[in-house]
Amino acid sequence: MKKEKEIFKKYLVGKGLKLTSERELILEEVFSRHDHFDAEALFQAFRARSENVSRATIYRTLPLLVESGLVQEALRCGERVCYEHIYGHKSHGHMICIGCGKIIEFENKALEKIRKKVCEEYGFKPVEFRFGIKGYCKDCQKKL
């Protein structure tokens, strides 16, 4: 967690911003989670612990975490935007069930090879790569 805090603080200073106590609490909450989350889930976690972090601060801090390279927008489904912390994690894709909302993470070496090959071919330096599939999980397929 120390490294993530240093990265975020350096990023904020570069933008003329400060690492406030609320931003630090948000950073800690994000990196304590091992799931996909949205702004409302963060707000409810703080509320359950009676910590005073406003919704507005969460909504303003999430894009800063994304821009700093610590967090990425994992997927969108309708109006809901889910995030995950990515610092120190391997690249992976997501399948989201449009029936029940289940999120399945997967790694695929062939996709990773294609991404690398395409970037090399075009002399492109990637900073983010997302691969997502929307459809129906096995359980929801049975209900169709």
DACORBEL-V974464 format. One record per helix or strand. SS is the DSSP state (2 for helix, 1 for strand). FROM is the first residue (numbers start at 1). TO is the last residue. Records with the same first field share a line. If there is no record, write none. Layout:
SS=FROM-TO + FROM-TO
This chain:
2=2-14 + 21-32 + 39-48 + 55-67 + 109-121 + 138-143
1=37-37 + 71-77 + 80-85 + 93-97 + 103-106 + 132-135
